[in-house]
Amino acid sequence: MRLFYSKTSPYARKVLVTVMEKGLAGEIEVVVTDPHVSDKVLAAVNPLHRVPALLLSDGTTLYDSPVICEWLDLQVATPRLVPKTGHGRWAVLKGQALADGMMDDAVANVMEARRPEGRQSLEQIARRTETLLDCTKALESELPGYPGALSLAHIAAGCALAYLDFRLPGLGWRSGSPTLSAWLEDFARRPSMQATRPDAD
Ligand SMILES: N[C@@H](CCC(=O)N[C@@H](CS)C(=O)NCC(=O)O)C(=O)O
């Protein structure tokens, strides 16, 4: 299987951390891809032209990251990252939606800031910044309710928060979310998180 991947994409990181936590690293070839330049290979496997995309051995492709992660979770029984039924399932899927939404707003602000100064919307940047701070506060209260110590919601949250620290270090989310900040410090020590650091060589 081939994973189309960019090391600075938090969505792609979520998938690769999931691959590693499921013990599937040996079965996946990582294809480093820049989705922001025209790439015919990526376009051929994903009409959205985005990473992550997972090309399966039967020639079909899966996207986007929630679909890929749920598929990966079903390939190996343990650790179960998305409970099959019950309250825990909805807590995990909702947690992933929160973290993915944070990635959406953070990535949008990073892209906006790369536009020429006169063409940036400072209003949009400010609105998304406020949303991001609200989301980290929501995560501060919701994360303790995620089932177990490791689920897809934990992985998504870890990748979203690490992306904030990587690309928007001035955001200052930690002061309003001290428990979350301590959790991230611990979670970031996992080998899967260390191996996928966006700033690593
Ligand atoms: N909802 C998608 C988002 C994927 C996404 O937006 N990836 C970005 C990289 S961070 C990308 O490939 N952008 C290229 C583009 O939009 O053209 C997912 O969860 O996989």
py3Dmol code that shows the C-alpha trace and the ligand (Angstrom):
import py3Dmol

protein = """\
ATOM      1  CA  MET A   1       0.000   0.000   0.000  1.00  0.00           C
ATOM      2  CA  ARG A   2       1.163   3.537  -0.707  1.00  0.00           C
ATOM      3  CA  LEU A   3       0.426   6.527   1.516  1.00  0.00           C
ATOM      4  CA  PHE A   4       0.614   9.911  -0.204  1.00  0.00           C
ATOM      5  CA  TYR A   5       2.001  12.060   2.544  1.00  0.00           C
ATOM      6  CA  SER A   6       3.424  15.439   3.427  1.00  0.00           C
ATOM      7  CA  LYS A   7       5.259  15.771   6.724  1.00  0.00           C
ATOM      8  CA  THR A   8       3.828  19.254   7.352  1.00  0.00           C
ATOM      9  CA  SER A   9       0.215  18.141   6.830  1.00  0.00           C
ATOM     10  CA  PRO A  10      -1.516  17.474  10.178  1.00  0.00           C
ATOM     11  CA  TYR A  11      -4.104  15.272   8.431  1.00  0.00           C
ATOM     12  CA  ALA A  12      -1.381  13.130   6.863  1.00  0.00           C
ATOM     13  CA  ARG A  13       0.394  12.958  10.208  1.00  0.00           C
ATOM     14  CA  LYS A  14      -2.805  11.696  11.845  1.00  0.00           C
ATOM     15  CA  VAL A  15      -2.896   8.861   9.313  1.00  0.00           C
ATOM     16  CA  LEU A  16       0.782   7.937   9.696  1.00  0.00           C
ATOM     17  CA  VAL A  17       0.538   7.975  13.507  1.00  0.00           C
ATOM     18  CA  THR A  18      -2.487   5.672  13.172  1.00  0.00           C
ATOM     19  CA  VAL A  19      -0.512   3.377  10.846  1.00  0.00           C
ATOM     20  CA  MET A  20       2.290   3.154  13.421  1.00  0.00           C
ATOM     21  CA  GLU A  21       0.024   2.694  16.433  1.00  0.00           C
ATOM     22  CA  LYS A  22      -1.765  -0.148  14.614  1.00  0.00           C
ATOM     23  CA  GLY A  23       1.567  -1.845  13.870  1.00  0.00           C
ATOM     24  CA  LEU A  24       1.075  -1.510  10.106  1.00  0.00           C
ATOM     25  CA  ALA A  25       4.178   0.520   9.237  1.00  0.00           C
ATOM     26  CA  GLY A  26       5.824  -2.446   7.525  1.00  0.00           C
ATOM     27  CA  GLU A  27       2.963  -2.721   5.048  1.00  0.00           C
ATOM     28  CA  ILE A  28       2.905   0.887   3.897  1.00  0.00           C
ATOM     29  CA  GLU A  29       5.218   2.753   1.561  1.00  0.00           C
ATOM     30  CA  VAL A  30       5.212   6.478   2.334  1.00  0.00           C
ATOM     31  CA  VAL A  31       5.230   8.609  -0.820  1.00  0.00           C
ATOM     32  CA  VAL A  32       6.290  12.144   0.098  1.00  0.00           C
ATOM     33  CA  THR A  33       4.158  14.519  -1.963  1.00  0.00           C
ATOM     34  CA  ASP A  34       3.755  18.295  -2.099  1.00  0.00           C
ATOM     35  CA  PRO A  35       0.010  18.816  -2.657  1.00  0.00           C
ATOM     36  CA  HIS A  36       0.514  22.511  -3.395  1.00  0.00           C
ATOM     37  CA  VAL A  37       2.393  21.896  -6.635  1.00  0.00           C
ATOM     38  CA  SER A  38       0.721  20.206  -9.551  1.00  0.00           C
ATOM     39  CA  ASP A  39       1.428  16.508  -9.126  1.00  0.00           C
ATOM     40  CA  LYS A  40       0.017  14.163 -11.753  1.00  0.00           C
ATOM     41  CA  VAL A  41       0.533  11.067  -9.612  1.00  0.00           C
ATOM     42  CA  LEU A  42      -1.440  12.550  -6.711  1.00  0.00           C
ATOM     43  CA  ALA A  43      -4.158  13.803  -9.082  1.00  0.00           C
ATOM     44  CA  ALA A  44      -4.457  10.312 -10.535  1.00  0.00           C
ATOM     45  CA  VAL A  45      -5.131   8.722  -7.148  1.00  0.00           C
ATOM     46  CA  ASN A  46      -7.119  11.527  -5.506  1.00  0.00           C
ATOM     47  CA  PRO A  47      -9.363  13.831  -7.552  1.00  0.00           C
ATOM     48  CA  LEU A  48      -9.250  16.283  -4.622  1.00  0.00           C
ATOM     49  CA  HIS A  49      -5.460  16.607  -5.217  1.00  0.00           C
ATOM     50  CA  ARG A  50      -4.919  16.405  -1.469  1.00  0.00           C
ATOM     51  CA  VAL A  51      -2.855  14.440   0.990  1.00  0.00           C
ATOM     52  CA  PRO A  52      -3.377  12.089   2.664  1.00  0.00           C
ATOM     53  CA  ALA A  53      -4.533   9.459   0.191  1.00  0.00           C
ATOM     54  CA  LEU A  54      -4.017   5.724   0.602  1.00  0.00           C
ATOM     55  CA  LEU A  55      -3.610   3.543  -2.470  1.00  0.00           C
ATOM     56  CA  LEU A  56      -4.630   0.000  -1.560  1.00  0.00           C
ATOM     57  CA  SER A  57      -3.089  -3.147  -3.019  1.00  0.00           C
ATOM     58  CA  ASP A  58      -6.215  -3.781  -5.138  1.00  0.00           C
ATOM     59  CA  GLY A  59      -5.693  -0.427  -6.889  1.00  0.00           C
ATOM     60  CA  THR A  60      -8.461   1.506  -5.147  1.00  0.00           C
ATOM     61  CA  THR A  61      -7.711   4.711  -3.251  1.00  0.00           C
ATOM     62  CA  LEU A  62      -9.079   5.882   0.070  1.00  0.00           C
ATOM     63  CA  TYR A  63      -9.423   9.512   1.149  1.00  0.00           C
ATOM     64  CA  ASP A  64      -9.806  11.594   3.262  1.00  0.00           C
ATOM     65  CA  SER A  65      -8.059  11.135   6.633  1.00  0.00           C
ATOM     66  CA  PRO A  66     -11.120  10.057   8.711  1.00  0.00           C
ATOM     67  CA  VAL A  67     -11.982   7.390   6.118  1.00  0.00           C
ATOM     68  CA  ILE A  68      -8.391   6.143   5.904  1.00  0.00           C
ATOM     69  CA  CYS A  69      -8.036   6.003   9.703  1.00  0.00           C
ATOM     70  CA  GLU A  70     -11.268   4.085  10.165  1.00  0.00           C
ATOM     71  CA  TRP A  71     -10.216   1.632   7.438  1.00  0.00           C
ATOM     72  CA  LEU A  72      -6.804   1.145   9.100  1.00  0.00           C
ATOM     73  CA  ASP A  73      -8.482   0.558  12.444  1.00  0.00           C
ATOM     74  CA  LEU A  74     -10.480  -2.323  10.992  1.00  0.00           C
ATOM     75  CA  GLN A  75      -7.411  -4.092   9.549  1.00  0.00           C
ATOM     76  CA  VAL A  76      -5.991  -5.101  12.947  1.00  0.00           C
ATOM     77  CA  ALA A  77      -8.024  -5.833  16.097  1.00  0.00           C
ATOM     78  CA  THR A  78      -5.800  -4.099  18.649  1.00  0.00           C
ATOM     79  CA  PRO A  79      -5.391  -1.427  19.745  1.00  0.00           C
ATOM     80  CA  ARG A  80      -8.992  -0.526  18.857  1.00  0.00           C
ATOM     81  CA  LEU A  81      -8.937   3.195  18.064  1.00  0.00           C
ATOM     82  CA  VAL A  82     -12.617   3.686  17.163  1.00  0.00           C
ATOM     83  CA  PRO A  83     -15.067   1.729  19.344  1.00  0.00           C
ATOM     84  CA  LYS A  84     -17.515  -0.196  17.162  1.00  0.00           C
ATOM     85  CA  THR A  85     -20.598   0.803  19.124  1.00  0.00           C
ATOM     86  CA  GLY A  86     -21.824   2.766  22.096  1.00  0.00           C
ATOM     87  CA  HIS A  87     -21.133   6.135  23.635  1.00  0.00           C
ATOM     88  CA  GLY A  88     -17.369   5.780  23.129  1.00  0.00           C
ATOM     89  CA  ARG A  89     -17.780   5.562  19.350  1.00  0.00           C
ATOM     90  CA  TRP A  90     -19.563   8.909  19.175  1.00  0.00           C
ATOM     91  CA  ALA A  91     -17.159  10.532  21.628  1.00  0.00           C
ATOM     92  CA  VAL A  92     -14.229   9.465  19.432  1.00  0.00           C
ATOM     93  CA  LEU A  93     -15.810  10.495  16.131  1.00  0.00           C
ATOM     94  CA  LYS A  94     -16.879  13.834  17.577  1.00  0.00           C
ATOM     95  CA  GLY A  95     -13.383  14.317  19.034  1.00  0.00           C
ATOM     96  CA  GLN A  96     -11.868  13.652  15.630  1.00  0.00           C
ATOM     97  CA  ALA A  97     -14.287  16.163  14.052  1.00  0.00           C
ATOM     98  CA  LEU A  98     -13.222  18.813  16.576  1.00  0.00           C
ATOM     99  CA  ALA A  99      -9.519  18.233  15.931  1.00  0.00           C
ATOM    100  CA  ASP A 100      -9.977  18.077  12.151  1.00  0.00           C
ATOM    101  CA  GLY A 101     -11.923  21.349  12.260  1.00  0.00           C
ATOM    102  CA  MET A 102      -9.042  22.909  14.184  1.00  0.00           C
ATOM    103  CA  MET A 103      -6.663  21.699  11.488  1.00  0.00           C
ATOM    104  CA  ASP A 104      -8.942  23.272   8.849  1.00  0.00           C
ATOM    105  CA  ASP A 105      -8.884  26.694  10.517  1.00  0.00           C
ATOM    106  CA  ALA A 106      -5.186  26.566  11.343  1.00  0.00           C
ATOM    107  CA  VAL A 107      -4.217  25.535   7.792  1.00  0.00           C
ATOM    108  CA  ALA A 108      -6.507  28.259   6.372  1.00  0.00           C
ATOM    109  CA  ASN A 109      -4.789  30.895   8.527  1.00  0.00           C
ATOM    110  CA  VAL A 110      -1.347  29.675   7.502  1.00  0.00           C
ATOM    111  CA  MET A 111      -2.323  29.849   3.813  1.00  0.00           C
ATOM    112  CA  GLU A 112      -3.925  33.280   4.257  1.00  0.00           C
ATOM    113  CA  ALA A 113      -0.772  34.638   5.889  1.00  0.00           C
ATOM    114  CA  ARG A 114       1.220  33.529   2.822  1.00  0.00           C
ATOM    115  CA  ARG A 115      -0.804  35.778   0.521  1.00  0.00           C
ATOM    116  CA  PRO A 116       0.639  39.200  -0.363  1.00  0.00           C
ATOM    117  CA  GLU A 117       0.034  41.558   2.569  1.00  0.00           C
ATOM    118  CA  GLY A 118      -2.567  43.778   0.911  1.00  0.00           C
ATOM    119  CA  ARG A 119      -4.619  40.761  -0.143  1.00  0.00           C
ATOM    120  CA  GLN A 120      -4.890  39.039   3.213  1.00  0.00           C
ATOM    121  CA  SER A 121      -8.173  39.146   5.078  1.00  0.00           C
ATOM    122  CA  LEU A 122      -7.200  40.148   8.603  1.00  0.00           C
ATOM    123  CA  GLU A 123     -10.849  39.804   9.604  1.00  0.00           C
ATOM    124  CA  GLN A 124     -10.931  36.141   8.549  1.00  0.00           C
ATOM    125  CA  ILE A 125      -7.622  35.458  10.286  1.00  0.00           C
ATOM    126  CA  ALA A 126      -8.960  37.028  13.516  1.00  0.00           C
ATOM    127  CA  ARG A 127     -12.226  35.089  13.301  1.00  0.00           C
ATOM    128  CA  ARG A 128     -10.428  31.767  12.817  1.00  0.00           C
ATOM    129  CA  THR A 129      -7.997  32.603  15.632  1.00  0.00           C
ATOM    130  CA  GLU A 130     -10.930  33.085  17.991  1.00  0.00           C
ATOM    131  CA  THR A 131     -12.434  29.791  16.811  1.00  0.00           C
ATOM    132  CA  LEU A 132      -9.146  27.985  17.427  1.00  0.00           C
ATOM    133  CA  LEU A 133      -8.957  29.283  20.998  1.00  0.00           C
ATOM    134  CA  ASP A 134     -12.573  28.225  21.630  1.00  0.00           C
ATOM    135  CA  CYS A 135     -11.770  24.774  20.235  1.00  0.00           C
ATOM    136  CA  THR A 136      -8.738  24.294  22.483  1.00  0.00           C
ATOM    137  CA  LYS A 137     -10.917  25.207  25.481  1.00  0.00           C
ATOM    138  CA  ALA A 138     -13.542  22.678  24.337  1.00  0.00           C
ATOM    139  CA  LEU A 139     -10.805  20.056  23.956  1.00  0.00           C
ATOM    140  CA  GLU A 140      -9.545  20.850  27.465  1.00  0.00           C
ATOM    141  CA  SER A 141     -12.922  19.775  28.882  1.00  0.00           C
ATOM    142  CA  GLU A 142     -13.748  16.984  26.401  1.00  0.00           C
ATOM    143  CA  LEU A 143     -10.470  15.074  26.119  1.00  0.00           C
ATOM    144  CA  PRO A 144     -10.746  13.445  29.581  1.00  0.00           C
ATOM    145  CA  GLY A 145     -14.023  11.878  28.350  1.00  0.00           C
ATOM    146  CA  TYR A 146     -12.402  10.098  25.402  1.00  0.00           C
ATOM    147  CA  PRO A 147     -12.315   6.329  26.021  1.00  0.00           C
ATOM    148  CA  GLY A 148      -9.027   4.802  27.217  1.00  0.00           C
ATOM    149  CA  ALA A 149      -5.616   6.409  26.823  1.00  0.00           C
ATOM    150  CA  LEU A 150      -5.360   6.032  23.050  1.00  0.00           C
ATOM    151  CA  SER A 151      -8.101   6.452  20.478  1.00  0.00           C
ATOM    152  CA  LEU A 152      -8.428   8.137  17.109  1.00  0.00           C
ATOM    153  CA  ALA A 153      -9.683  11.227  18.968  1.00  0.00           C
ATOM    154  CA  HIS A 154      -6.461  11.342  21.032  1.00  0.00           C
ATOM    155  CA  ILE A 155      -4.343  10.976  17.876  1.00  0.00           C
ATOM    156  CA  ALA A 156      -6.295  13.674  16.024  1.00  0.00           C
ATOM    157  CA  ALA A 157      -6.098  16.037  19.013  1.00  0.00           C
ATOM    158  CA  GLY A 158      -2.342  15.455  19.372  1.00  0.00           C
ATOM    159  CA  CYS A 159      -1.729  16.176  15.680  1.00  0.00           C
ATOM    160  CA  ALA A 160      -3.965  19.285  15.673  1.00  0.00           C
ATOM    161  CA  LEU A 161      -2.335  20.797  18.774  1.00  0.00           C
ATOM    162  CA  ALA A 162       1.172  19.994  17.560  1.00  0.00           C
ATOM    163  CA  TYR A 163       0.313  21.738  14.280  1.00  0.00           C
ATOM    164  CA  LEU A 164      -0.731  24.855  16.218  1.00  0.00           C
ATOM    165  CA  ASP A 165       2.615  24.838  18.009  1.00  0.00           C
ATOM    166  CA  PHE A 166       4.467  24.245  14.729  1.00  0.00           C
ATOM    167  CA  ARG A 167       2.777  26.842  12.502  1.00  0.00           C
ATOM    168  CA  LEU A 168       1.038  29.281  14.877  1.00  0.00           C
ATOM    169  CA  PRO A 169       3.370  29.432  17.897  1.00  0.00           C
ATOM    170  CA  GLY A 170       2.050  32.864  18.903  1.00  0.00           C
ATOM    171  CA  LEU A 171      -1.528  31.633  19.362  1.00  0.00           C
ATOM    172  CA  GLY A 172      -1.104  31.213  23.119  1.00  0.00           C
ATOM    173  CA  TRP A 173      -3.643  28.388  23.573  1.00  0.00           C
ATOM    174  CA  ARG A 174      -1.798  26.851  26.525  1.00  0.00           C
ATOM    175  CA  SER A 175      -2.706  29.545  29.061  1.00  0.00           C
ATOM    176  CA  GLY A 176      -6.436  28.758  28.732  1.00  0.00           C
ATOM    177  CA  SER A 177      -5.929  24.976  28.627  1.00  0.00           C
ATOM    178  CA  PRO A 178      -3.340  23.840  31.205  1.00  0.00           C
ATOM    179  CA  THR A 179      -4.511  20.206  31.458  1.00  0.00           C
ATOM    180  CA  LEU A 180      -4.464  19.853  27.685  1.00  0.00           C
ATOM    181  CA  SER A 181      -1.015  21.377  27.545  1.00  0.00           C
ATOM    182  CA  ALA A 182       0.329  18.815  30.044  1.00  0.00           C
ATOM    183  CA  TRP A 183      -1.423  15.996  28.169  1.00  0.00           C
ATOM    184  CA  LEU A 184       0.178  17.047  24.870  1.00  0.00           C
ATOM    185  CA  GLU A 185       3.621  17.121  26.398  1.00  0.00           C
ATOM    186  CA  ASP A 186       3.147  13.506  27.449  1.00  0.00           C
ATOM    187  CA  PHE A 187       1.427  12.370  24.240  1.00  0.00           C
ATOM    188  CA  ALA A 188       4.152  13.935  22.078  1.00  0.00           C
ATOM    189  CA  ARG A 189       6.672  11.500  23.618  1.00  0.00           C
ATOM    190  CA  ARG A 190       5.026   8.505  21.936  1.00  0.00           C
ATOM    191  CA  PRO A 191       7.367   6.948  19.340  1.00  0.00           C
ATOM    192  CA  SER A 192       4.704   7.457  16.633  1.00  0.00           C
ATOM    193  CA  MET A 193       4.575  11.198  17.375  1.00  0.00           C
ATOM    194  CA  GLN A 194       8.362  11.503  17.596  1.00  0.00           C
ATOM    195  CA  ALA A 195       8.803   9.703  14.263  1.00  0.00           C
ATOM    196  CA  THR A 196       6.378  12.037  12.493  1.00  0.00           C
ATOM    197  CA  ARG A 197       7.529  15.413  13.820  1.00  0.00           C
ATOM    198  CA  PRO A 198       7.029  18.000  11.066  1.00  0.00           C
ATOM    199  CA  ASP A 199      10.313  19.706  11.913  1.00  0.00           C
ATOM    200  CA  ALA A 200      12.377  16.475  11.874  1.00  0.00           C
ATOM    201  CA  ASP A 201      14.905  15.873   9.054  1.00  0.00           C
TER     202      ASP A 201
END
"""
ligand_1 = """\
20
LIG
N -10.315 16.759 5.044
C -9.060 16.355 4.450
C -8.122 17.539 4.379
C -6.836 17.224 3.606
C -6.089 18.510 3.217
O -6.668 19.594 3.144
N -4.778 18.371 2.954
C -3.985 19.509 2.530
C -2.586 19.439 3.124
S -2.562 19.945 4.786
C -3.821 19.482 1.025
O -3.519 18.442 0.470
N -4.023 20.636 0.380
C -3.836 20.782 -1.043
C -4.968 21.476 -1.696
O -5.993 21.740 -1.032
O -4.861 21.706 -2.888
C -8.476 15.192 5.260
O -8.860 15.040 6.425
O -7.689 14.385 4.716
"""
view = py3Dmol.view(width=600, height=400)
view.addModel(protein, "pdb")
view.setStyle({"model": 0}, {"cartoon": {"style": "trace"}})
view.addModel(ligand_1, "xyz")
view.setStyle({"model": 1}, {"stick": {}})
view.zoomTo()
view.show()
